[in-house]
Amino acid sequence: MVDLQDHAVVGTPASLDGVTVGVPNFSVMIRNNCNAAYEMGLYTAATLAYPASGLRRTTGILIALSVLYAVNLIRVLSLVYLGSLFPGAFEAAHVYVWQVIFLVVVAGLWLGWIARVRPVA
């Protein structure tokens, strides 16, 4: 187990034990589907399916994957924090709220990319 107390940014001591991240009175297991791979795959597939140059596709994918990685990090941190404060709200936020937020972010990134690359008549 790794004690992350010296690295506490917001003053909450944290610990790491394999794939389990814990704060006082709450811990979560970070599993494979907690890494935003599905959302990244959805965005990448949609971008590759749209008729655009290879450079524009690559640029759009790299930028979007970076944003999705950051959003996922915010998701994990917010869920751990929410779970420590309101354990009963964790499941609803994890299963419903963040899934919708991720789909909105993916759609927004993709539509924003299309607006930049589509030819204007």
Backbone as XML, in Angstrom:
<?xml version="1.0"?>
<chain id="A" units="angstrom">
  <residue number="1" name="MET">
    <atom name="N" x="0.844" y="-1.170" z="0.000"/>
    <atom name="CA" x="0.000" y="0.000" z="0.000"/>
    <atom name="C" x="0.892" y="1.238" z="0.000"/>
  </residue>
  <residue number="2" name="VAL">
    <atom name="N" x="0.531" y="2.219" z="-0.826"/>
    <atom name="CA" x="1.256" y="3.474" z="-0.916"/>
    <atom name="C" x="0.441" y="4.535" z="-0.201"/>
  </residue>
  <residue number="3" name="ASP">
    <atom name="N" x="1.068" y="5.219" z="0.730"/>
    <atom name="CA" x="0.402" y="6.307" z="1.436"/>
    <atom name="C" x="0.689" y="7.589" z="0.681"/>
  </residue>
  <residue number="4" name="LEU">
    <atom name="N" x="-0.372" y="8.245" z="0.221"/>
    <atom name="CA" x="-0.232" y="9.459" z="-0.574"/>
    <atom name="C" x="-0.470" y="10.712" z="0.256"/>
  </residue>
  <residue number="5" name="GLN">
    <atom name="N" x="-0.357" y="10.614" z="1.565"/>
    <atom name="CA" x="-0.676" y="11.735" z="2.443"/>
    <atom name="C" x="0.221" y="12.943" z="2.160"/>
  </residue>
  <residue number="6" name="ASP">
    <atom name="N" x="1.486" y="12.732" z="1.841"/>
    <atom name="CA" x="2.380" y="13.855" z="1.582"/>
    <atom name="C" x="2.046" y="14.558" z="0.279"/>
  </residue>
  <residue number="7" name="HIS">
    <atom name="N" x="1.236" y="13.938" z="-0.568"/>
    <atom name="CA" x="0.874" y="14.510" z="-1.867"/>
    <atom name="C" x="-0.555" y="15.027" z="-1.879"/>
  </residue>
  <residue number="8" name="ALA">
    <atom name="N" x="-1.179" y="15.158" z="-0.738"/>
    <atom name="CA" x="-2.572" y="15.596" z="-0.664"/>
    <atom name="C" x="-2.662" y="17.070" z="-1.049"/>
  </residue>
  <residue number="9" name="VAL">
    <atom name="N" x="-3.345" y="17.328" z="-2.154"/>
    <atom name="CA" x="-3.479" y="18.697" z="-2.647"/>
    <atom name="C" x="-4.562" y="19.445" z="-1.892"/>
  </residue>
  <residue number="10" name="VAL">
    <atom name="N" x="-5.669" y="18.779" z="-1.624"/>
    <atom name="CA" x="-6.782" y="19.436" z="-0.948"/>
    <atom name="C" x="-6.852" y="19.099" z="0.530"/>
  </residue>
  <residue number="11" name="GLY">
    <atom name="N" x="-5.798" y="18.515" z="1.072"/>
    <atom name="CA" x="-5.743" y="18.236" z="2.486"/>
    <atom name="C" x="-6.366" y="16.920" z="2.905"/>
  </residue>
  <residue number="12" name="THR">
    <atom name="N" x="-6.767" y="16.110" z="1.957"/>
    <atom name="CA" x="-7.350" y="14.811" z="2.276"/>
    <atom name="C" x="-6.300" y="13.731" z="2.105"/>
  </residue>
  <residue number="13" name="PRO">
    <atom name="N" x="-5.980" y="12.997" z="3.138"/>
    <atom name="CA" x="-5.007" y="11.914" z="2.981"/>
    <atom name="C" x="-5.588" y="10.824" z="2.082"/>
  </residue>
  <residue number="14" name="ALA">
    <atom name="N" x="-4.758" y="10.294" z="1.214"/>
    <atom name="CA" x="-5.197" y="9.265" z="0.274"/>
    <atom name="C" x="-4.219" y="8.104" z="0.303"/>
  </residue>
  <residue number="15" name="SER">
    <atom name="N" x="-4.696" y="6.945" z="-0.151"/>
    <atom name="CA" x="-3.833" y="5.771" z="-0.225"/>
    <atom name="C" x="-4.107" y="5.026" z="-1.520"/>
  </residue>
  <residue number="16" name="LEU">
    <atom name="N" x="-3.131" y="4.251" z="-1.935"/>
    <atom name="CA" x="-3.238" y="3.465" z="-3.155"/>
    <atom name="C" x="-2.772" y="2.053" z="-2.847"/>
  </residue>
  <residue number="17" name="ASP">
    <atom name="N" x="-3.613" y="1.076" z="-3.128"/>
    <atom name="CA" x="-3.276" y="-0.326" z="-2.899"/>
    <atom name="C" x="-3.660" y="-1.095" z="-4.161"/>
  </residue>
  <residue number="18" name="GLY">
    <atom name="N" x="-2.707" y="-1.296" z="-5.060"/>
    <atom name="CA" x="-2.999" y="-1.947" z="-6.337"/>
    <atom name="C" x="-3.901" y="-1.066" z="-7.173"/>
  </residue>
  <residue number="19" name="VAL">
    <atom name="N" x="-5.130" y="-1.536" z="-7.410"/>
    <atom name="CA" x="-6.088" y="-0.751" z="-8.197"/>
    <atom name="C" x="-7.113" y="-0.056" z="-7.313"/>
  </residue>
  <residue number="20" name="THR">
    <atom name="N" x="-6.897" y="-0.072" z="-6.001"/>
    <atom name="CA" x="-7.823" y="0.546" z="-5.067"/>
    <atom name="C" x="-7.271" y="1.883" z="-4.588"/>
  </residue>
  <residue number="21" name="VAL">
    <atom name="N" x="-8.062" y="2.922" z="-4.794"/>
    <atom name="CA" x="-7.730" y="4.263" z="-4.327"/>
    <atom name="C" x="-8.633" y="4.549" z="-3.140"/>
  </residue>
  <residue number="22" name="GLY">
    <atom name="N" x="-8.044" y="5.021" z="-2.057"/>
    <atom name="CA" x="-8.846" y="5.244" z="-0.866"/>
    <atom name="C" x="-8.570" y="6.572" z="-0.206"/>
  </residue>
  <residue number="23" name="VAL">
    <atom name="N" x="-9.603" y="7.081" z="0.403"/>
    <atom name="CA" x="-9.531" y="8.246" z="1.284"/>
    <atom name="C" x="-10.197" y="7.783" z="2.583"/>
  </residue>
  <residue number="24" name="PRO">
    <atom name="N" x="-10.077" y="8.540" z="3.656"/>
    <atom name="CA" x="-10.703" y="8.082" z="4.907"/>
    <atom name="C" x="-12.185" y="7.740" z="4.722"/>
  </residue>
  <residue number="25" name="ASN">
    <atom name="N" x="-12.564" y="6.552" z="5.132"/>
    <atom name="CA" x="-13.943" y="6.052" z="5.124"/>
    <atom name="C" x="-14.494" y="5.720" z="3.745"/>
  </residue>
  <residue number="26" name="PHE">
    <atom name="N" x="-13.670" y="5.723" z="2.686"/>
    <atom name="CA" x="-14.179" y="5.395" z="1.353"/>
    <atom name="C" x="-13.037" y="4.952" z="0.453"/>
  </residue>
  <residue number="27" name="SER">
    <atom name="N" x="-13.308" y="3.952" z="-0.383"/>
    <atom name="CA" x="-12.322" y="3.526" z="-1.366"/>
    <atom name="C" x="-13.037" y="2.999" z="-2.602"/>
  </residue>
  <residue number="28" name="VAL">
    <atom name="N" x="-12.363" y="3.078" z="-3.737"/>
    <atom name="CA" x="-12.908" y="2.585" z="-5.003"/>
    <atom name="C" x="-11.833" y="1.797" z="-5.727"/>
  </residue>
  <residue number="29" name="MET">
    <atom name="N" x="-12.283" y="0.853" z="-6.537"/>
    <atom name="CA" x="-11.371" y="0.102" z="-7.394"/>
    <atom name="C" x="-11.440" y="0.700" z="-8.796"/>
  </residue>
  <residue number="30" name="ILE">
    <atom name="N" x="-10.287" y="1.047" z="-9.346"/>
    <atom name="CA" x="-10.215" y="1.587" z="-10.698"/>
    <atom name="C" x="-10.056" y="0.390" z="-11.634"/>
  </residue>
  <residue number="31" name="ARG">
    <atom name="N" x="-11.086" y="0.106" z="-12.394"/>
    <atom name="CA" x="-11.078" y="-1.058" z="-13.286"/>
    <atom name="C" x="-10.815" y="-0.625" z="-14.718"/>
  </residue>
  <residue number="32" name="ASN">
    <atom name="N" x="-10.731" y="-1.607" z="-15.611"/>
    <atom name="CA" x="-10.422" y="-1.306" z="-17.011"/>
    <atom name="C" x="-11.426" y="-0.372" z="-17.668"/>
  </residue>
  <residue number="33" name="ASN">
    <atom name="N" x="-12.699" y="-0.486" z="-17.366"/>
    <atom name="CA" x="-13.674" y="0.392" z="-17.996"/>
    <atom name="C" x="-13.757" y="1.766" z="-17.317"/>
  </residue>
  <residue number="34" name="CYS">
    <atom name="N" x="-12.866" y="2.040" z="-16.388"/>
    <atom name="CA" x="-12.787" y="3.363" z="-15.748"/>
    <atom name="C" x="-11.753" y="4.251" z="-16.435"/>
  </residue>
  <residue number="35" name="ASN">
    <atom name="N" x="-11.239" y="3.826" z="-17.560"/>
    <atom name="CA" x="-10.157" y="4.562" z="-18.203"/>
    <atom name="C" x="-10.596" y="5.354" z="-19.430"/>
  </residue>
  <residue number="36" name="ALA">
    <atom name="N" x="-11.880" y="5.462" z="-19.677"/>
    <atom name="CA" x="-12.455" y="6.220" z="-20.792"/>
    <atom name="C" x="-12.092" y="5.636" z="-22.148"/>
  </residue>
  <residue number="37" name="ALA">
    <atom name="N" x="-11.685" y="4.377" z="-22.197"/>
    <atom name="CA" x="-11.307" y="3.762" z="-23.477"/>
    <atom name="C" x="-12.495" y="3.678" z="-24.424"/>
  </residue>
  <residue number="38" name="TYR">
    <atom name="N" x="-13.675" y="3.379" z="-23.918"/>
    <atom name="CA" x="-14.847" y="3.289" z="-24.781"/>
    <atom name="C" x="-15.192" y="4.642" z="-25.392"/>
  </residue>
  <residue number="39" name="GLU">
    <atom name="N" x="-15.137" y="5.679" z="-24.583"/>
    <atom name="CA" x="-15.443" y="7.018" z="-25.073"/>
    <atom name="C" x="-14.387" y="7.472" z="-26.087"/>
  </residue>
  <residue number="40" name="MET">
    <atom name="N" x="-13.136" y="7.153" z="-25.810"/>
    <atom name="CA" x="-12.066" y="7.499" z="-26.748"/>
    <atom name="C" x="-12.236" y="6.729" z="-28.058"/>
  </residue>
  <residue number="41" name="GLY">
    <atom name="N" x="-12.624" y="5.471" z="-27.958"/>
    <atom name="CA" x="-12.870" y="4.668" z="-29.151"/>
    <atom name="C" x="-14.046" y="5.190" z="-29.955"/>
  </residue>
  <residue number="42" name="LEU">
    <atom name="N" x="-15.110" y="5.602" z="-29.280"/>
    <atom name="CA" x="-16.273" y="6.162" z="-29.959"/>
    <atom name="C" x="-15.887" y="7.423" z="-30.723"/>
  </residue>
  <residue number="43" name="TYR">
    <atom name="N" x="-15.164" y="8.330" z="-30.062"/>
    <atom name="CA" x="-14.742" y="9.565" z="-30.728"/>
    <atom name="C" x="-13.833" y="9.246" z="-31.918"/>
  </residue>
  <residue number="44" name="THR">
    <atom name="N" x="-12.878" y="8.369" z="-31.726"/>
    <atom name="CA" x="-11.934" y="8.028" z="-32.792"/>
    <atom name="C" x="-12.665" y="7.418" z="-33.988"/>
  </residue>
  <residue number="45" name="ALA">
    <atom name="N" x="-13.579" y="6.508" z="-33.741"/>
    <atom name="CA" x="-14.334" y="5.887" z="-34.836"/>
    <atom name="C" x="-15.160" y="6.918" z="-35.600"/>
  </residue>
  <residue number="46" name="ALA">
    <atom name="N" x="-15.813" y="7.810" z="-34.873"/>
    <atom name="CA" x="-16.619" y="8.836" z="-35.534"/>
    <atom name="C" x="-15.747" y="9.773" z="-36.359"/>
  </residue>
  <residue number="47" name="THR">
    <atom name="N" x="-14.584" y="10.099" z="-35.851"/>
    <atom name="CA" x="-13.671" y="10.988" z="-36.572"/>
    <atom name="C" x="-13.106" y="10.310" z="-37.807"/>
  </residue>
  <residue number="48" name="LEU">
    <atom name="N" x="-12.748" y="9.055" z="-37.688"/>
    <atom name="CA" x="-12.216" y="8.336" z="-38.846"/>
    <atom name="C" x="-13.281" y="8.103" z="-39.911"/>
  </residue>
  <residue number="49" name="ALA">
    <atom name="N" x="-14.544" y="8.039" z="-39.513"/>
    <atom name="CA" x="-15.624" y="7.821" z="-40.475"/>
    <atom name="C" x="-15.987" y="9.095" z="-41.244"/>
  </residue>
  <residue number="50" name="TYR">
    <atom name="N" x="-15.596" y="10.248" z="-40.751"/>
    <atom name="CA" x="-15.951" y="11.511" z="-41.391"/>
    <atom name="C" x="-14.941" y="11.832" z="-42.487"/>
  </residue>
  <residue number="51" name="PRO">
    <atom name="N" x="-15.406" y="12.283" z="-43.643"/>
    <atom name="CA" x="-14.473" y="12.580" z="-44.737"/>
    <atom name="C" x="-13.660" y="13.854" z="-44.451"/>
  </residue>
  <residue number="52" name="ALA">
    <atom name="N" x="-12.403" y="13.663" z="-44.106"/>
    <atom name="CA" x="-11.491" y="14.780" z="-43.847"/>
    <atom name="C" x="-10.083" y="14.295" z="-44.157"/>
  </residue>
  <residue number="53" name="SER">
    <atom name="N" x="-9.153" y="15.231" z="-44.220"/>
    <atom name="CA" x="-7.769" y="14.856" z="-44.506"/>
    <atom name="C" x="-7.171" y="14.100" z="-43.321"/>
  </residue>
  <residue number="54" name="GLY">
    <atom name="N" x="-6.148" y="13.335" z="-43.604"/>
    <atom name="CA" x="-5.490" y="12.564" z="-42.548"/>
    <atom name="C" x="-4.917" y="13.452" z="-41.462"/>
  </residue>
  <residue number="55" name="LEU">
    <atom name="N" x="-4.350" y="14.585" z="-41.844"/>
    <atom name="CA" x="-3.777" y="15.505" z="-40.863"/>
    <atom name="C" x="-4.858" y="16.059" z="-39.936"/>
  </residue>
  <residue number="56" name="ARG">
    <atom name="N" x="-5.984" y="16.451" z="-40.511"/>
    <atom name="CA" x="-7.067" y="16.994" z="-39.683"/>
    <atom name="C" x="-7.654" y="15.922" z="-38.765"/>
  </residue>
  <residue number="57" name="ARG">
    <atom name="N" x="-7.770" y="14.704" z="-39.283"/>
    <atom name="CA" x="-8.266" y="13.614" z="-38.437"/>
    <atom name="C" x="-7.306" y="13.350" z="-37.286"/>
  </residue>
  <residue number="58" name="THR">
    <atom name="N" x="-6.028" y="13.249" z="-37.601"/>
    <atom name="CA" x="-5.031" y="12.966" z="-36.568"/>
    <atom name="C" x="-5.007" y="14.058" z="-35.509"/>
  </residue>
  <residue number="59" name="THR">
    <atom name="N" x="-5.018" y="15.305" z="-35.956"/>
    <atom name="CA" x="-5.011" y="16.426" z="-35.013"/>
    <atom name="C" x="-6.255" y="16.404" z="-34.131"/>
  </residue>
  <residue number="60" name="GLY">
    <atom name="N" x="-7.417" y="16.186" z="-34.747"/>
    <atom name="CA" x="-8.664" y="16.139" z="-33.986"/>
    <atom name="C" x="-8.671" y="15.013" z="-32.971"/>
  </residue>
  <residue number="61" name="ILE">
    <atom name="N" x="-8.153" y="13.861" z="-33.377"/>
    <atom name="CA" x="-8.131" y="12.709" z="-32.465"/>
    <atom name="C" x="-7.185" y="12.966" z="-31.304"/>
  </residue>
  <residue number="62" name="LEU">
    <atom name="N" x="-5.993" y="13.469" z="-31.578"/>
    <atom name="CA" x="-5.024" y="13.710" z="-30.499"/>
    <atom name="C" x="-5.522" y="14.741" z="-29.493"/>
  </residue>
  <residue number="63" name="ILE">
    <atom name="N" x="-6.118" y="15.801" z="-29.991"/>
    <atom name="CA" x="-6.643" y="16.830" z="-29.083"/>
    <atom name="C" x="-7.799" y="16.279" z="-28.265"/>
  </residue>
  <residue number="64" name="ALA">
    <atom name="N" x="-8.723" y="15.582" z="-28.923"/>
    <atom name="CA" x="-9.895" y="15.049" z="-28.213"/>
    <atom name="C" x="-9.500" y="13.992" z="-27.190"/>
  </residue>
  <residue number="65" name="LEU">
    <atom name="N" x="-8.544" y="13.126" z="-27.536"/>
    <atom name="CA" x="-8.133" y="12.108" z="-26.575"/>
    <atom name="C" x="-7.484" y="12.742" z="-25.346"/>
  </residue>
  <residue number="66" name="SER">
    <atom name="N" x="-6.759" y="13.827" z="-25.547"/>
    <atom name="CA" x="-6.178" y="14.547" z="-24.406"/>
    <atom name="C" x="-7.270" y="15.136" z="-23.519"/>
  </residue>
  <residue number="67" name="VAL">
    <atom name="N" x="-8.282" y="15.717" z="-24.142"/>
    <atom name="CA" x="-9.398" y="16.280" z="-23.376"/>
    <atom name="C" x="-10.146" y="15.181" z="-22.639"/>
  </residue>
  <residue number="68" name="LEU">
    <atom name="N" x="-10.406" y="14.069" z="-23.310"/>
    <atom name="CA" x="-11.124" y="12.972" z="-22.671"/>
    <atom name="C" x="-10.326" y="12.369" z="-21.516"/>
  </residue>
  <residue number="69" name="TYR">
    <atom name="N" x="-9.011" y="12.311" z="-21.653"/>
    <atom name="CA" x="-8.165" y="11.832" z="-20.557"/>
    <atom name="C" x="-8.305" y="12.759" z="-19.344"/>
  </residue>
  <residue number="70" name="ALA">
    <atom name="N" x="-8.253" y="14.066" z="-19.590"/>
    <atom name="CA" x="-8.385" y="15.035" z="-18.497"/>
    <atom name="C" x="-9.767" y="14.962" z="-17.856"/>
  </residue>
  <residue number="71" name="VAL">
    <atom name="N" x="-10.807" y="14.834" z="-18.672"/>
    <atom name="CA" x="-12.168" y="14.717" z="-18.135"/>
    <atom name="C" x="-12.295" y="13.447" z="-17.303"/>
  </residue>
  <residue number="72" name="ASN">
    <atom name="N" x="-11.687" y="12.362" z="-17.747"/>
    <atom name="CA" x="-11.742" y="11.121" z="-16.979"/>
    <atom name="C" x="-11.019" y="11.259" z="-15.642"/>
  </residue>
  <residue number="73" name="LEU">
    <atom name="N" x="-9.912" y="11.952" z="-15.628"/>
    <atom name="CA" x="-9.209" y="12.185" z="-14.370"/>
    <atom name="C" x="-10.078" y="12.992" z="-13.410"/>
  </residue>
  <residue number="74" name="ILE">
    <atom name="N" x="-10.734" y="14.006" z="-13.927"/>
    <atom name="CA" x="-11.666" y="14.800" z="-13.116"/>
    <atom name="C" x="-12.805" y="13.918" z="-12.617"/>
  </residue>
  <residue number="75" name="ARG">
    <atom name="N" x="-13.290" y="13.026" z="-13.470"/>
    <atom name="CA" x="-14.366" y="12.108" z="-13.094"/>
    <atom name="C" x="-13.953" y="11.234" z="-11.918"/>
  </residue>
  <residue number="76" name="VAL">
    <atom name="N" x="-12.797" y="10.610" z="-12.020"/>
    <atom name="CA" x="-12.341" y="9.711" z="-10.954"/>
    <atom name="C" x="-12.151" y="10.490" z="-9.648"/>
  </residue>
  <residue number="77" name="LEU">
    <atom name="N" x="-11.487" y="11.623" z="-9.735"/>
    <atom name="CA" x="-11.260" y="12.419" z="-8.517"/>
    <atom name="C" x="-12.569" y="12.896" z="-7.901"/>
  </residue>
  <residue number="78" name="SER">
    <atom name="N" x="-13.493" y="13.343" z="-8.736"/>
    <atom name="CA" x="-14.764" y="13.835" z="-8.200"/>
    <atom name="C" x="-15.587" y="12.703" z="-7.594"/>
  </residue>
  <residue number="79" name="LEU">
    <atom name="N" x="-15.518" y="11.521" z="-8.194"/>
    <atom name="CA" x="-16.266" y="10.392" z="-7.634"/>
    <atom name="C" x="-15.687" y="9.934" z="-6.300"/>
  </residue>
  <residue number="80" name="VAL">
    <atom name="N" x="-14.374" y="9.935" z="-6.173"/>
    <atom name="CA" x="-13.763" y="9.580" z="-4.893"/>
    <atom name="C" x="-14.147" y="10.613" z="-3.830"/>
  </residue>
  <residue number="81" name="TYR">
    <atom name="N" x="-14.087" y="11.875" z="-4.198"/>
    <atom name="CA" x="-14.445" y="12.942" z="-3.254"/>
    <atom name="C" x="-15.926" y="12.856" z="-2.882"/>
  </residue>
  <residue number="82" name="LEU">
    <atom name="N" x="-16.795" y="12.666" z="-3.891"/>
    <atom name="CA" x="-18.226" y="12.548" z="-3.627"/>
    <atom name="C" x="-18.516" y="11.335" z="-2.748"/>
  </residue>
  <residue number="83" name="GLY">
    <atom name="N" x="-17.860" y="10.220" z="-3.044"/>
    <atom name="CA" x="-18.057" y="9.013" z="-2.256"/>
    <atom name="C" x="-17.631" y="9.171" z="-0.811"/>
  </residue>
  <residue number="84" name="SER">
    <atom name="N" x="-16.593" y="9.977" z="-0.591"/>
    <atom name="CA" x="-16.158" y="10.193" z="0.791"/>
    <atom name="C" x="-17.126" y="11.086" z="1.554"/>
  </residue>
  <residue number="85" name="LEU">
    <atom name="N" x="-17.775" y="12.007" z="0.856"/>
    <atom name="CA" x="-18.723" y="12.910" z="1.520"/>
    <atom name="C" x="-20.131" y="12.329" z="1.591"/>
  </residue>
  <residue number="86" name="PHE">
    <atom name="N" x="-20.589" y="11.734" z="0.477"/>
    <atom name="CA" x="-21.947" y="11.200" z="0.367"/>
    <atom name="C" x="-21.902" y="9.810" z="-0.258"/>
  </residue>
  <residue number="87" name="PRO">
    <atom name="N" x="-21.565" y="8.787" z="0.515"/>
    <atom name="CA" x="-21.418" y="7.439" z="-0.052"/>
    <atom name="C" x="-22.656" y="6.942" z="-0.799"/>
  </residue>
  <residue number="88" name="GLY">
    <atom name="N" x="-23.831" y="7.347" z="-0.363"/>
    <atom name="CA" x="-25.058" y="6.906" z="-1.014"/>
    <atom name="C" x="-25.247" y="7.476" z="-2.411"/>
  </residue>
  <residue number="89" name="ALA">
    <atom name="N" x="-24.613" y="8.599" z="-2.706"/>
    <atom name="CA" x="-24.759" y="9.243" z="-4.013"/>
    <atom name="C" x="-23.730" y="8.742" z="-5.022"/>
  </residue>
  <residue number="90" name="PHE">
    <atom name="N" x="-22.761" y="7.967" z="-4.554"/>
    <atom name="CA" x="-21.686" y="7.523" z="-5.442"/>
    <atom name="C" x="-22.197" y="6.729" z="-6.638"/>
  </residue>
  <residue number="91" name="GLU">
    <atom name="N" x="-23.028" y="5.732" z="-6.378"/>
    <atom name="CA" x="-23.474" y="4.840" z="-7.457"/>
    <atom name="C" x="-24.243" y="5.586" z="-8.544"/>
  </residue>
  <residue number="92" name="ALA">
    <atom name="N" x="-25.155" y="6.458" z="-8.157"/>
    <atom name="CA" x="-25.928" y="7.219" z="-9.143"/>
    <atom name="C" x="-25.025" y="8.145" z="-9.949"/>
  </residue>
  <residue number="93" name="ALA">
    <atom name="N" x="-24.101" y="8.803" z="-9.287"/>
    <atom name="CA" x="-23.182" y="9.698" z="-9.995"/>
    <atom name="C" x="-22.279" y="8.910" z="-10.933"/>
  </residue>
  <residue number="94" name="HIS">
    <atom name="N" x="-21.833" y="7.748" z="-10.495"/>
    <atom name="CA" x="-20.931" y="6.927" z="-11.301"/>
    <atom name="C" x="-21.640" y="6.346" z="-12.522"/>
  </residue>
  <residue number="95" name="VAL">
    <atom name="N" x="-22.804" y="5.773" z="-12.320"/>
    <atom name="CA" x="-23.485" y="5.051" z="-13.392"/>
    <atom name="C" x="-24.278" y="5.980" z="-14.306"/>
  </residue>
  <residue number="96" name="TYR">
    <atom name="N" x="-24.919" y="6.990" z="-13.771"/>
    <atom name="CA" x="-25.814" y="7.804" z="-14.579"/>
    <atom name="C" x="-25.243" y="9.165" z="-14.951"/>
  </residue>
  <residue number="97" name="VAL">
    <atom name="N" x="-24.823" y="9.921" z="-13.974"/>
    <atom name="CA" x="-24.402" y="11.299" z="-14.238"/>
    <atom name="C" x="-23.157" y="11.348" z="-15.108"/>
  </residue>
  <residue number="98" name="TRP">
    <atom name="N" x="-22.114" y="10.629" z="-14.725"/>
    <atom name="CA" x="-20.872" y="10.716" z="-15.481"/>
    <atom name="C" x="-20.956" y="10.051" z="-16.848"/>
  </residue>
  <residue number="99" name="GLN">
    <atom name="N" x="-21.811" y="9.060" z="-17.018"/>
    <atom name="CA" x="-21.977" y="8.460" z="-18.345"/>
    <atom name="C" x="-22.578" y="9.483" z="-19.303"/>
  </residue>
  <residue number="100" name="VAL">
    <atom name="N" x="-23.571" y="10.216" z="-18.841"/>
    <atom name="CA" x="-24.200" y="11.245" z="-19.675"/>
    <atom name="C" x="-23.203" y="12.366" z="-19.960"/>
  </residue>
  <residue number="101" name="ILE">
    <atom name="N" x="-22.475" y="12.785" z="-18.944"/>
    <atom name="CA" x="-21.485" y="13.851" z="-19.148"/>
    <atom name="C" x="-20.465" y="13.429" z="-20.195"/>
  </residue>
  <residue number="102" name="PHE">
    <atom name="N" x="-19.985" y="12.192" z="-20.120"/>
    <atom name="CA" x="-19.005" y="11.722" z="-21.100"/>
    <atom name="C" x="-19.573" y="11.718" z="-22.513"/>
  </residue>
  <residue number="103" name="LEU">
    <atom name="N" x="-20.806" y="11.264" z="-22.683"/>
    <atom name="CA" x="-21.401" y="11.261" z="-24.020"/>
    <atom name="C" x="-21.584" y="12.678" z="-24.549"/>
  </residue>
  <residue number="104" name="VAL">
    <atom name="N" x="-21.956" y="13.603" z="-23.689"/>
    <atom name="CA" x="-22.091" y="15.004" z="-24.097"/>
    <atom name="C" x="-20.724" y="15.574" z="-24.492"/>
  </residue>
  <residue number="105" name="VAL">
    <atom name="N" x="-19.693" y="15.257" z="-23.736"/>
    <atom name="CA" x="-18.346" y="15.739" z="-24.062"/>
    <atom name="C" x="-17.878" y="15.158" z="-25.396"/>
  </residue>
  <residue number="106" name="VAL">
    <atom name="N" x="-18.085" y="13.859" z="-25.606"/>
    <atom name="CA" x="-17.688" y="13.228" z="-26.875"/>
    <atom name="C" x="-18.435" y="13.875" z="-28.032"/>
  </residue>
  <residue number="107" name="ALA">
    <atom name="N" x="-19.748" y="14.026" z="-27.902"/>
    <atom name="CA" x="-20.537" y="14.641" z="-28.972"/>
    <atom name="C" x="-20.104" y="16.089" z="-29.207"/>
  </residue>
  <residue number="108" name="GLY">
    <atom name="N" x="-19.867" y="16.829" z="-28.147"/>
    <atom name="CA" x="-19.432" y="18.221" z="-28.294"/>
    <atom name="C" x="-18.080" y="18.335" z="-28.974"/>
  </residue>
  <residue number="109" name="LEU">
    <atom name="N" x="-17.149" y="17.472" z="-28.582"/>
    <atom name="CA" x="-15.830" y="17.484" z="-29.226"/>
    <atom name="C" x="-15.937" y="17.146" z="-30.705"/>
  </residue>
  <residue number="110" name="TRP">
    <atom name="N" x="-16.739" y="16.133" z="-31.030"/>
    <atom name="CA" x="-16.857" y="15.708" z="-32.417"/>
    <atom name="C" x="-17.565" y="16.755" z="-33.267"/>
  </residue>
  <residue number="111" name="LEU">
    <atom name="N" x="-18.654" y="17.310" z="-32.762"/>
    <atom name="CA" x="-19.361" y="18.351" z="-33.512"/>
    <atom name="C" x="-18.509" y="19.613" z="-33.655"/>
  </residue>
  <residue number="112" name="GLY">
    <atom name="N" x="-17.742" y="19.936" z="-32.621"/>
    <atom name="CA" x="-16.825" y="21.071" z="-32.721"/>
    <atom name="C" x="-15.741" y="20.834" z="-33.753"/>
  </residue>
  <residue number="113" name="TRP">
    <atom name="N" x="-15.239" y="19.592" z="-33.811"/>
    <atom name="CA" x="-14.228" y="19.256" z="-34.816"/>
    <atom name="C" x="-14.811" y="19.334" z="-36.217"/>
  </residue>
  <residue number="114" name="ILE">
    <atom name="N" x="-16.016" y="18.813" z="-36.401"/>
    <atom name="CA" x="-16.656" y="18.871" z="-37.719"/>
    <atom name="C" x="-16.849" y="20.318" z="-38.151"/>
  </residue>
  <residue number="115" name="ALA">
    <atom name="N" x="-17.252" y="21.173" z="-37.237"/>
    <atom name="CA" x="-17.471" y="22.585" z="-37.577"/>
    <atom name="C" x="-16.171" y="23.228" z="-38.085"/>
  </residue>
  <residue number="116" name="ARG">
    <atom name="N" x="-15.032" y="22.735" z="-37.630"/>
    <atom name="CA" x="-13.752" y="23.305" z="-38.059"/>
    <atom name="C" x="-13.258" y="22.721" z="-39.378"/>
  </residue>
  <residue number="117" name="VAL">
    <atom name="N" x="-13.617" y="21.475" z="-39.684"/>
    <atom name="CA" x="-13.040" y="20.828" z="-40.857"/>
    <atom name="C" x="-13.973" y="20.760" z="-42.063"/>
  </residue>
  <residue number="118" name="ARG">
    <atom name="N" x="-15.256" y="20.951" z="-41.876"/>
    <atom name="CA" x="-16.152" y="20.816" z="-43.025"/>
    <atom name="C" x="-15.988" y="21.996" z="-43.962"/>
  </residue>
  <residue number="119" name="PRO">
    <atom name="N" x="-16.083" y="21.726" z="-45.226"/>
    <atom name="CA" x="-15.973" y="22.821" z="-46.201"/>
    <atom name="C" x="-17.196" y="23.745" z="-46.135"/>
  </residue>
  <residue number="120" name="VAL">
    <atom name="N" x="-16.939" y="25.011" z="-46.207"/>
    <atom name="CA" x="-18.012" y="26.001" z="-46.176"/>
    <atom name="C" x="-18.383" y="26.334" z="-47.613"/>
  </residue>
  <residue number="121" name="ALA">
    <atom name="N" x="-19.672" y="26.234" z="-47.921"/>
    <atom name="CA" x="-20.122" y="26.492" z="-49.299"/>
    <atom name="C" x="-20.265" y="27.966" z="-49.581"/>
  </residue>
</chain>
